[in-house]
């Protein structure tokens, strides 16, 4: 039996959002060096919150639809790191590392969830 299409689309959306988050974290600082206007957007606090607040409900929806502990644990940790980066915890200097790590963990969680069989992972 195949997994429900809406849940699979949710995983794909979450993976795509994680990719956008990483692009924001890694590419915009380079663009900021070239374009002063992009620097304002790259450092805007609302952008980090927008990504984290968009990722949270999609991730919670897709990762809690099956009894798979590993994807849920990776996803919860990844979301926690995204929010930690948004609030500059533990320090502003670690924000990019924390956010990228959280994004990678969230992407891995949705990848694992995507590959799980309908009744859980083995």
C-alpha positions in Angstrom: 0.0 0.0 0.0 1.4 3.4 -0.9 1.6 6.4 1.4 -1.1 9.0 1.0 -0.2 11.6 -1.7 -0.9 14.7 0.5 1.6 13.5 3.1 4.2 12.7 0.5 3.7 16.2 -0.9 4.1 17.6 2.6 7.5 15.9 2.8 8.5 17.3 -0.6 7.4 20.8 0.5 9.4 20.5 3.7 12.5 19.4 1.8 12.1 22.3 -0.6 11.7 24.7 2.2 14.8 23.4 3.9 16.7 23.9 0.6 15.5 27.5 0.4 16.6 28.0 4.0 20.1 26.7 3.2 20.2 28.9 0.1 19.3 31.9 2.3 21.9 31.1 4.9 24.7 30.2 2.5 24.1 32.3 -0.6 22.8 35.6 0.7 25.9 36.5 2.8 27.8 36.3 -0.5 25.3 38.4 -2.3 25.3 40.8 0.6 29.0 41.5 0.0 28.1 42.5 -3.6 24.7 44.2 -3.1 24.1 46.4 0.0 20.4 46.0 -0.4 20.6 42.2 -0.2 22.7 42.6 3.0 19.7 44.2 4.7 17.4 41.3 3.7 20.1 38.6 4.6 20.3 40.0 8.2 16.6 40.6 8.6 15.3 38.8 11.7 11.9 38.3 10.2 13.3 36.1 7.4 14.6 33.6 9.9 11.3 33.6 11.8 9.4 33.2 8.5 11.4 30.1 7.5 11.1 28.5 11.0 7.4 29.3 11.4 6.7 27.9 7.9 8.7 24.8 8.4 7.3 23.9 11.8 3.6 23.2 10.9 4.6 21.4 7.7 7.2 19.3 9.5 4.9 18.5 12.4 2.1 17.5 10.0 4.2 15.2 7.9 6.5 13.7 10.5 3.8 12.8 13.0 1.6 10.9 10.4 3.5 7.6 11.0 5.0 5.8 13.9 8.6 6.3 12.9 10.8 7.6 15.8 14.0 8.3 13.9 12.5 10.9 11.4 10.5 12.5 14.2 13.6 12.8 16.4 15.7 14.2 13.6 12.9 16.6 12.6 12.3 17.8 16.2 16.0 18.5 16.7 16.3 20.2 13.3 13.3 22.5 14.1 14.8 23.2 17.5 18.0 24.3 15.8 16.1 26.5 13.3 14.4 28.3 16.2 17.6 28.6 18.1 19.2 30.2 15.1 16.2 32.6 14.8 16.7 33.8 18.4 20.5 33.9 18.1 21.0 31.2 20.7 23.7 30.7 22.0 25.3 33.6 20.1 24.8 35.6 16.9 28.2 34.3 15.6 26.9 30.7 15.6 23.6 31.6 13.9 24.5 30.4 10.4 26.1 27.1 11.6 23.1 26.3 13.9 20.6 27.2 11.2 22.3 25.2 8.4 22.7 22.2 10.8 19.0 22.4 11.7 18.0 22.7 8.0 20.1 19.6 7.1 18.7 17.6 10.0 15.1 18.6 8.9 15.9 17.7 5.3 17.3 14.3 6.4 14.2 13.7 8.6 11.8 14.3 5.7 14.0 12.2 3.4 13.8 9.3 6.0 10.1 9.9 6.3 9.7 9.8 2.5 11.5 6.4 2.4 9.6 4.8 5.3 7.0 2.2 4.5 3.4 3.0 5.4 3.6 1.4 8.8 6.9 2.8 9.9 10.6 2.5 9.3 12.7 -0.6 9.8 
